[in-house]
Amino acid sequence: METNKRLTVMIVEDDPADARLVMLALAPFSARAKLAPFRSLGDALAWINAGNACDVALLDLSLPDSFGFETIRRVREAAPSVAVIVLTGLDDEDFAMRAMEAGTQDYLVKGSADGALIWRSIQYAVTRMRMEEELRLAKQRFQSIIDLAQDAIIAFDEGKVISLFNPAAERMFGYSGDEIVGRPLSLLL
């Protein structure tokens, strides 16, 4: 991550006291972060849709116009390249893992994170988001190479279950990838 780049941090928190605590905690990092506070998801998404750049969203999941993991989905849909950190009152590892599976890069428990921890979480989330995008692009390039290969390419796991079947393999064996992926390799031999 570029260490000199000033990050834009969108804070979506409807409780003014909680929002103020986050902004005060991040005040020592004001040279490296521009804060954009919002009290509703609709206002935050309108700001993004108006063309404003954002690197990371600190996101409460209990807002007047959105609740729970639906809030994450809506942010992901509107701004897929924005890193998301959930602000929650729950100190629950199961909840945290579900939030990560829903598309967040991290979560912070309200009131238990100081400015340094919030800033570190922001930096990690932005870096993780960039790495996830690089991985997605690498997978896309790999898939293009596999799809364009003139030779049949078949991959299988340790249980000899087919996990990859390119178009050349489809032509050679007469099965579509959808038909054969997940089936035993012995079907082809």
C-alpha positions in Angstrom: 0.0 0.0 0.0 1.2 3.5 -0.8 2.1 4.9 2.6 1.9 8.6 1.5 -1.6 8.3 -0.1 -4.3 10.0 1.9 -7.2 7.6 2.4 -10.8 8.6 2.2 -12.7 6.9 5.1 -16.5 6.9 5.0 -18.0 6.5 8.4 -21.6 5.3 8.3 -22.9 5.5 11.8 -26.4 6.8 12.9 -25.5 7.3 16.6 -23.8 10.7 16.8 -21.9 9.8 19.9 -20.4 6.7 18.4 -19.6 8.6 15.2 -17.9 11.3 17.2 -15.8 8.8 19.1 -14.5 7.2 15.9 -13.7 10.7 14.4 -11.9 11.7 17.6 -10.0 8.5 17.6 -8.9 9.1 14.0 -8.0 12.8 14.6 -4.3 12.0 15.1 -4.3 10.5 11.6 -6.0 13.4 9.9 -2.9 14.0 7.6 -3.4 10.5 6.2 -7.2 10.2 6.3 -10.0 12.3 5.0 -13.2 11.5 7.0 -16.6 11.5 5.4 -19.3 10.9 8.1 -22.9 9.8 7.2 -25.9 8.9 9.4 -27.7 6.7 6.9 -26.7 4.2 4.3 -28.7 6.0 1.7 -26.7 9.2 2.2 -23.4 7.3 2.0 -24.4 5.5 -1.2 -25.7 8.7 -2.8 -22.3 10.3 -2.0 -20.5 7.3 -3.7 -22.9 7.3 -6.6 -22.1 11.0 -7.1 -18.6 10.0 -8.0 -16.8 10.5 -4.8 -13.8 8.2 -4.3 -13.7 6.2 -1.1 -11.0 3.7 0.1 -12.8 2.2 3.1 -16.1 2.3 4.8 -16.5 2.0 8.6 -20.0 0.6 8.6 -22.6 0.2 11.4 -25.0 -2.6 10.6 -27.9 -1.1 12.4 -28.9 2.0 10.5 -32.3 3.7 10.0 -32.5 2.6 6.4 -30.6 -0.7 6.4 -30.0 -3.6 8.9 -27.6 -6.5 9.3 -25.7 -8.2 6.5 -28.0 -6.6 3.9 -26.1 -3.4 4.7 -22.9 -5.1 3.6 -24.4 -6.4 0.5 -25.7 -3.0 -0.5 -22.3 -1.4 0.0 -20.6 -4.2 -1.9 -23.0 -3.8 -4.8 -22.6 0.0 -5.0 -18.9 0.1 -4.4 -17.2 -3.2 -5.0 -13.7 -1.8 -4.6 -14.3 -0.1 -1.2 -12.9 -2.0 1.8 -15.5 -2.5 4.5 -14.9 -2.6 8.2 -18.0 -3.4 10.4 -18.5 -1.3 13.5 -20.5 -3.5 15.9 -21.6 -3.6 19.5 -21.2 -7.4 19.5 -17.9 -9.0 20.6 -18.8 -12.3 19.0 -16.4 -14.3 16.9 -19.2 -16.2 15.0 -20.8 -12.9 14.0 -17.3 -11.6 12.9 -16.8 -14.6 10.7 -20.2 -14.3 9.1 -19.5 -10.6 8.5 -16.2 -11.5 6.8 -18.0 -14.2 4.7 -20.5 -11.5 3.7 -17.7 -9.4 2.2 -16.1 -7.3 4.9 -12.3 -7.1 5.4 -12.5 -6.6 9.2 -14.7 -5.7 12.2 -14.2 -3.5 15.2 -16.2 -3.6 18.5 -17.5 -0.2 19.3 -15.9 1.5 22.3 -13.1 -1.0 22.6 -10.8 0.3 19.8 -8.5 3.2 20.1 -7.3 5.3 17.2 -4.2 3.3 16.6 -6.2 0.1 16.3 -8.8 1.7 14.1 -6.1 3.1 11.8 -4.3 -0.2 11.7 -7.6 -1.9 10.8 -8.2 0.6 8.0 -4.7 0.1 6.6 -5.0 -3.7 6.7 -8.5 -3.6 5.2 -7.4 -1.4 2.3 -4.3 -3.6 1.7 -6.4 -6.8 1.9 -9.0 -5.4 -0.5 -6.2 -4.5 -3.0 -4.8 -8.0 -2.7 -8.2 -9.6 -3.2 -8.6 -7.6 -6.4 -5.2 -8.6 -7.6 -6.1 -12.3 -6.9 -9.4 -11.9 -8.7 -7.6 -10.4 -11.7 -5.0 -13.2 -11.6 -7.7 -15.9 -11.5 -9.4 -14.2 -14.4 -6.2 -14.2 -16.5 -5.6 -17.8 -15.6 -9.1 -18.8 -16.6 -8.7 -17.0 -19.9 -5.5 -18.9 -20.6 -7.2 -22.2 -19.7 -10.3 -21.4 -21.8 -8.2 -20.4 -24.9 -5.8 -23.4 -24.7 -6.1 -25.7 -27.7 -5.1 -28.7 -25.6 -7.6 -30.4 -23.2 -6.9 -29.4 -19.6 -8.4 -31.3 -16.8 -7.7 -30.8 -13.1 -8.8 -33.0 -10.2 -8.4 -33.1 -6.5 -6.8 -35.7 -4.2 -10.0 -37.7 -4.3 -9.9 -37.8 -8.1 -12.9 -35.5 -8.5 -12.8 -33.2 -11.5 -12.4 -29.6 -10.6 -11.5 -28.0 -13.9 -12.5 -28.9 -17.4 -11.7 -26.5 -20.2 -13.4 -26.0 -23.6 -10.8 -28.2 -25.4 -11.6 -31.0 -23.0 -15.3 -30.5 -23.7 -14.7 -31.0 -27.4 -12.4 -34.0 -26.8 -14.7 -35.9 -24.3 -18.1 -34.6 -25.3 -19.1 -33.4 -21.8 -19.7 -29.8 -20.9 -17.8 -28.4 -17.9 -21.1 -28.0 -16.0 -21.8 -31.7 -16.5 -18.4 -33.1 -15.5 -17.0 -30.8 -12.8 -17.6 -32.5 -9.5 -17.8 -35.9 -11.0 -15.1 -38.7 -10.6 -12.2 -38.8 -13.0 -12.9 -42.4 -13.7 -15.9 -41.3 -15.8 -13.4 -40.2 -18.5 -11.0 -43.2 -18.3 
